[in-house]
Every structure is written in structure tokens, then in C-alpha cells.
Amino acid sequence: MTPKRALERGLAHLDGFDEPRVELEQYPTPADLAANLLHLADLQGDLEGHNVVDLGAGTGILAIGAALAGAGRVVGVERDRDALAVARQNASRVEPAVSADWLCGDATRPPLCPDGPVTVVMNPPFGAQRGRRHADRAFLETAARIAGVSYSIHNVDSRDFVEAFAEDEGGTVTHAFAAVLDVERQFPFHEEETRALDVEVFRIEWGR
């Protein structure tokens, strides 16, 4: 098992988005938050021997972290080709270098369903942009279709929504914890240099 602190150190220097797209809510996942999520997955036995699919992989931090923590096959699905290029570079820069498959496609319609047990990891869009409330629903729907278990990051006060959705799909929220996502100023409408967003992380067993 990879120690959480070592995992965080390994992810701390990965590159973020070169030109983040506001419509995709491209905010990088901090290394400490990624390490906490993946350490829980490791403790629960959801990485080793499992296919790990990162839905909306962005620049690859969750997929790369899963590979560093000893997951089986790792697949990152991302629609933004520029972000995928950064993810590939990041995967080659970590020590030791990791192997992952990077697929350009819509994470809500993944072009694959790996054989064997599947764990989904994801930091989906929160739906902060107008007209996109609960944009994370489509990502949860995909996780329910392809995964036995998923780990996902959501906006604060999402627990009722996530638990109700999981129950409707025959799943169960087994773990939940609060965290902070530090967002640096990257769009013109951001008024602060850094803003700490309260978020919630959920582990869901889907009963597949």
C-alpha cells in the first residue's frame, strides 16, 4: 500500500490546464485531495487488481494517482484533447513513470467497459455554470452503469442528492467526508487570487 503522504508528494508537481475551459468547469484537483480519495480507495481494496476508470480525467491526477497506488489497468476518459496531452506528459514525468490508457471521448458515454471489476474515480463538474445544475448527475449515471464502486468529488451540501441518486440506482453511499478544494484565479470573473471551496467526497457501492 502506498502511503498517503508519498502519494501526495508524487502528485504535487503535475501540470494543470494550459487553457482551462469554463464551460467544462476545468478546475485542477489538488494533490492532497486526490491523495486522500485514492488512499481511501486503497484501504478499501478498490485499486489493486481493479480496472480504474477516471471519468473526465482532465490533466490526469486521479488516474495517475491510481496507477501509482497499484491499480490494475487505468483508463482516463476526457473530451478535451489539450488536457489529455497534458495528462500524457504528466504520466511520463512522475516517479516511477506509470502506464495508463488515455481516451478522448465523452465521459458520460465512455467508449469502453473493461472486463473485470471496475472502480470509477472522478471530479465531475458541479454544475456551477448557468443551466448546468447537477451536471454531475450524468457522471454518476455512467458510474452506476460500468462500476462496482465509485469515488467522486461534489459540491458542498450534495449528500442528500448523491444518496438519493445512489439509492434509486440500487447503490449505497458507504463513506463520505468533507474536504477543501483550493481554486486559484484562472477566469476573468474570479475576484480572488485563491478561493477555498468546500466539497464532499463519496464512495458508492453500485451492487454490480
PyMOL commands that set and color helices and strands:
alter all, ss='L'
color gray80, all
select helices_A, chain A and resi 4-11+22-24+31-43+61-68+81-93+136-146+159-168
alter helices_A, ss='H'
color red, helices_A
select strands_A, chain A and resi 51-55+74-78+101-104+118-122+149-155+172-184+194-205
alter strands_A, ss='S'
color yellow, strands_A
deselect
rebuild
show_as cartoon
